């Protein structure tokens, strides 16, 4: 797939310069996957920004979010030195929209699209002959592997595994979030490959959170037993042992596992009951969970709201209650349009 071509079509669509034939091509591309539709939504959000030029902090946050989704480990300062041949639509119809914002946004999204497609192709080549479970939005899936180990997968997650494990190890590949109950077998370690990390166990219960978009973060919380948690980026790989009731994590910007620390495991397992237990959680993280759990798209009036911190406990609460509470915390109102929830500043509609 020539992803740059579709990026150009999106920009032409937003600028109003797309022709009928190009619109049909774009529509077919959007219909082919949820990821493509999310890319368009992100473009629209940036394009429709009405604020003055975003601060360097906003641009840096956007860079790390998108580069993480693409699996790219590149500091923001280095990114600014890169060059890219891209298509720019006419800016005449846009007022107060910084050329710098569009330049960065276009570069980031092209890199994201290309890297995302490349990484999927590369992973596909590595996993030939394996089974794959992809959980639809709004769903949750429980599977039992050939060794009897049980896995609960959250909405939007993907797990790849062999029909039958090899004689020497049990290896699976995770993208998303999952709770593992691994059957003990000292002769056959259970290994989870997630983003840029591996989790190695003999028999235990634990949760792994590994979303590409969240700075390639991998977060491991152990409920029973212990696991060996290893970063795969550096030449000298670092491993930490995570015991019961402890958590360790790594990210693209901090690719070695953190020192394990004692945590309350309940908030990390709440997703299995569709509960939210939040403490200074960025709004984009909260909306991502709701998007996957309820099969919704969300639109914010400005990217600056992504990093508003949300704290609260929502157990067995209906979606409308959660959205109302988010509105109170952010001083935003919202409206439902099919599967899309649009937040807007109070008094604007």
C-alpha positions in Angstrom: 0.0 0.0 0.0 1.3 3.4 -0.9 0.2 5.2 2.4 1.6 8.5 1.3 -1.0 8.6 -1.5 -3.8 8.2 1.1 -2.4 10.9 3.3 -2.4 13.2 0.3 -6.0 12.3 -0.4 -7.0 13.1 3.2 -5.4 16.5 3.0 -7.1 17.2 -0.3 -10.4 16.1 1.2 -9.9 18.5 4.1 -9.0 21.4 1.9 -12.0 20.8 -0.4 -9.9 20.1 -3.5 -10.5 16.4 -3.9 -12.3 15.2 -7.1 -14.9 12.5 -7.4 -12.5 9.7 -8.4 -10.1 10.5 -5.6 -13.1 10.6 -3.1 -14.1 7.1 -4.2 -10.5 5.9 -3.6 -10.4 7.5 -0.2 -13.8 6.1 0.8 -12.7 2.6 -0.1 -9.5 3.0 2.0 -11.5 4.3 5.0 -13.9 1.4 4.7 -11.1 -1.1 4.8 -10.1 -0.7 8.4 -10.8 1.0 11.7 -7.2 2.2 11.9 -7.7 4.2 8.7 -10.9 5.8 10.0 -9.1 6.8 13.2 -6.3 8.4 11.1 -8.9 10.6 9.3 -10.5 11.6 12.6 -7.1 12.6 14.0 -6.4 14.7 10.8 -9.8 16.4 11.2 -9.1 17.2 14.8 -5.8 18.9 13.9 -7.2 20.6 10.8 -10.2 22.1 12.8 -8.0 23.5 15.6 -9.1 27.0 16.2 -6.6 27.9 18.9 -3.5 29.9 18.3 -0.3 28.0 17.4 0.1 25.1 19.8 2.9 25.3 22.3 6.1 23.3 21.9 4.8 21.1 24.8 1.7 20.3 22.7 3.7 19.4 19.7 6.1 17.3 21.7 3.2 15.4 23.3 1.6 14.8 19.9 4.9 13.6 18.5 5.5 11.0 21.3 1.9 9.8 21.0 2.0 9.3 17.2 5.6 8.0 17.1 4.8 5.5 19.8 1.8 4.2 17.8 4.2 3.8 14.9 6.8 2.0 17.0 9.4 4.7 16.4 11.8 5.6 19.1 13.0 9.1 18.1 13.4 12.1 20.3 11.4 15.2 19.4 14.5 17.3 18.9 15.8 14.8 16.3 12.4 14.7 14.6 12.6 18.4 13.9 15.7 17.9 11.8 14.2 15.3 9.5 13.0 16.2 6.0 10.0 14.8 4.2 8.4 15.3 0.8 4.7 15.9 1.5 1.7 17.5 0.0 0.3 20.6 1.5 -3.2 21.8 0.7 -4.0 25.4 0.3 -4.0 27.3 3.6 -6.2 30.2 2.3 -9.4 28.9 3.9 -7.8 28.5 7.3 -7.6 31.4 9.7 -5.2 31.5 12.7 -4.0 28.0 11.9 -0.2 27.8 12.1 1.7 26.5 9.1 4.0 24.9 11.6 1.2 22.8 13.1 0.2 21.5 9.8 3.7 20.8 8.8 4.4 18.8 11.9 1.1 17.1 11.8 1.5 16.0 8.2 5.0 14.7 8.9 4.0 12.8 12.0 1.0 11.2 10.4 2.9 10.1 7.3 5.6 8.6 9.4 2.9 6.9 11.6 1.1 5.5 8.6 4.2 4.1 6.9 5.7 2.7 10.1 2.4 1.1 11.2 1.9 -0.7 7.9 5.6 -1.7 7.8 5.5 -3.1 11.4 2.3 -5.1 10.6 3.9 -6.6 7.5 7.0 -7.4 9.5 5.1 -9.0 12.3 3.0 -10.9 9.8 6.1 -12.5 8.3 7.4 -13.4 11.7 4.2 -15.1 12.8 3.4 -17.3 9.7 1.6 -20.4 10.8 0.3 -18.9 13.9 -3.3 -18.3 15.0 -4.5 -14.8 15.7 -7.3 -13.5 17.9 -8.5 -9.9 17.4 -11.1 -8.6 19.8 -13.7 -6.3 18.3 -14.5 -3.0 19.9 -17.3 -3.4 22.4 -16.3 -7.0 23.1 -14.0 -9.0 25.5 -12.6 -12.4 24.7 -11.5 -15.3 26.9 -9.4 -18.0 25.3 -7.7 -21.2 26.5 -4.3 -22.1 24.9 -3.2 -25.6 24.1 -1.3 -25.9 27.5 -4.4 -24.9 29.4 -3.3 -21.4 30.2 -6.2 -18.9 30.2 -6.1 -15.4 28.7 -8.7 -12.6 28.9 -8.3 -10.0 26.1 -9.7 -6.5 26.2 -11.5 -4.8 23.3 -9.1 -3.8 20.5 -6.4 -6.2 21.6 -4.7 -8.8 19.4 -3.0 -12.0 20.4 -1.0 -14.3 18.1 0.0 -17.8 19.2 0.8 -21.3 17.8 -1.9 -24.0 17.6 0.6 -26.1 19.5 3.6 -24.9 21.5 7.1 -26.1 20.8 9.0 -28.5 22.9 11.1 -25.9 24.7 9.0 -22.8 25.1 5.5 -21.2 25.0 5.6 -17.9 23.1 2.8 -15.5 22.3 2.6 -12.0 20.8 0.4 -9.3 22.4 -0.8 -5.9 21.2 -3.2 -4.4 23.6 -4.2 -5.5 27.1 -4.6 -9.0 28.6 -4.8 -10.8 31.9 -2.9 -14.1 31.9 -3.4 -17.2 34.1 -0.4 -19.3 33.0 -0.3 -23.0 33.9 3.0 -24.0 35.6 5.7 -25.8 33.5 9.3 -25.3 34.6 10.6 -27.0 31.5 8.6 -24.7 29.2 8.7 -21.0 30.1 5.8 -18.9 28.9 7.0 -15.8 27.0 5.0 -12.8 25.9 6.3 -10.5 23.3 4.7 -7.0 23.6 5.9 -3.9 21.8 9.6 -3.6 22.7 9.6 -5.9 25.7 9.2 -9.5 26.7 7.6 -11.0 29.8 8.9 -14.5 30.9 7.0 -16.7 33.4 6.9 -20.2 34.6 3.4 -20.1 36.1 1.5 -17.1 37.5 -1.3 -14.6 37.2 -0.6 -11.1 35.9 -1.8 -8.3 33.6 0.1 -6.8 30.6 -0.9 -3.5 29.1 0.9 -2.9 25.7 -0.8 -0.3 23.4 1.4 1.0 20.6 -0.1 4.4 20.7 0.7 5.1 24.3 4.4 5.8 23.8 4.9 2.0 23.3 4.4 1.6 27.0 4.4 -1.9 28.4 3.1 -2.2 32.0 3.2 -5.5 33.9 1.3 -6.0 37.2 1.6 -9.3 39.0 -1.3 -10.8 40.9 0.3 -14.2 41.8 3.8 -15.6 41.5 6.5 -13.5 39.7 7.7 -12.7 36.2 10.9 -11.6 34.4 10.4 -8.4 32.6 12.9 -7.4 29.9 13.4 -4.4 27.6 14.4 -5.3 24.0 15.6 -2.0 22.7 19.1 -1.4 24.1 22.0 -3.6 23.2 22.5 -4.4 26.8 19.1 -5.7 27.8 17.9 -5.1 31.3 15.7 -7.5 33.2 13.8 -7.0 36.5 11.9 -9.5 38.5 8.3 -8.4 39.3 6.8 -10.1 42.3 3.3 -10.5 43.6 1.5 -7.1 44.1 4.1 -5.1 42.2 4.3 -3.2 38.9 7.0 -2.3 36.4 6.8 -0.5 33.1 8.8 0.8 30.2 8.2 3.1 27.3 9.9 4.2 24.0 11.5 7.1 25.8 12.5 5.0 28.8 13.1 1.6 27.2 14.5 -0.2 30.3 12.0 -1.6 32.9 11.4 0.5 35.9 12.2 -0.7 39.4 9.2 -2.8 40.5 7.1 -1.0 43.1 4.2 -2.1 45.3 0.7 -1.2 43.9 -2.9 -1.8 44.5 -3.7 -4.2 41.7 -7.4 -3.5 41.6 -7.2 -0.5 39.2 -5.1 -2.4 36.8 -7.6 -5.3 36.6 -10.8 -3.1 36.6 -11.0 -3.3 32.8 -12.2 -6.9 33.0 -15.4 -5.6 34.7 -15.6 -2.5 32.4 -14.9 -0.4 35.5 -12.7 2.7 35.6 -10.5 3.4 38.7 -8.6 6.6 37.7 -6.0 8.6 39.4 -4.5 11.5 37.4 -5.2 9.6 34.2 -4.9 11.6 30.9 -8.2 12.2 29.2 -6.9 10.6 26.0 -6.3 7.4 27.9 -9.8 7.4 29.4 -11.5 8.1 26.0 -9.4 5.3 24.4 -10.8 2.8 26.9 -14.4 4.0 26.4 -13.9 4.0 22.6 -12.8 0.3 22.6 -15.4 -0.8 25.2 -18.4 0.9 23.7 -17.3 1.0 20.0 -17.3 4.8 19.9 -15.3 7.6 18.3 -14.6 10.8 20.3 -13.9 14.3 19.1 -12.5 17.1 21.3 -12.6 20.8 20.5 -8.8 21.0 20.8 -5.8 18.6 21.3 -4.9 20.5 24.4 -7.7 18.6 26.2 -6.0 15.2 25.7 -3.7 15.7 28.7 -6.4 16.9 31.1 -6.0 14.6 34.2 -9.1 12.7 35.3 -9.5 11.2 38.8 -12.5 9.1 39.9 -14.0 5.7 40.4 -16.7 4.4 38.1 -17.9 0.9 39.0 -20.9 -0.4 37.2 -21.7 3.1 36.0 -23.6 3.7 32.7 -21.8 5.4 29.9 -23.9 8.6 30.1 -22.9 9.0 33.8 -19.2 8.7 32.9 -19.5 11.2 30.0 -21.5 13.6 32.2 -18.8 13.5 34.9 -16.0 14.0 32.3 -17.9 17.0 31.1 -18.0 18.5 34.6 -14.3 17.9 35.1 -13.3 19.5 31.7 -16.0 22.2 31.5 -17.2 20.6 28.2 -20.6 19.6 26.9 -21.1 16.7 24.5 -23.6 15.3 22.0 -24.0 11.9 20.5 -24.1 11.5 16.7 -24.4 7.8 16.0 -21.2 6.2 17.2 -19.5 9.5 17.6 -19.4 11.6 20.8 -18.5 15.2 20.1 -17.3 17.3 23.0 -17.6 21.1 22.7 -17.0 24.2 24.8 -19.9 25.3 26.8 -21.9 28.0 25.2 -20.7 27.2 21.6 -23.7 25.1 20.6 
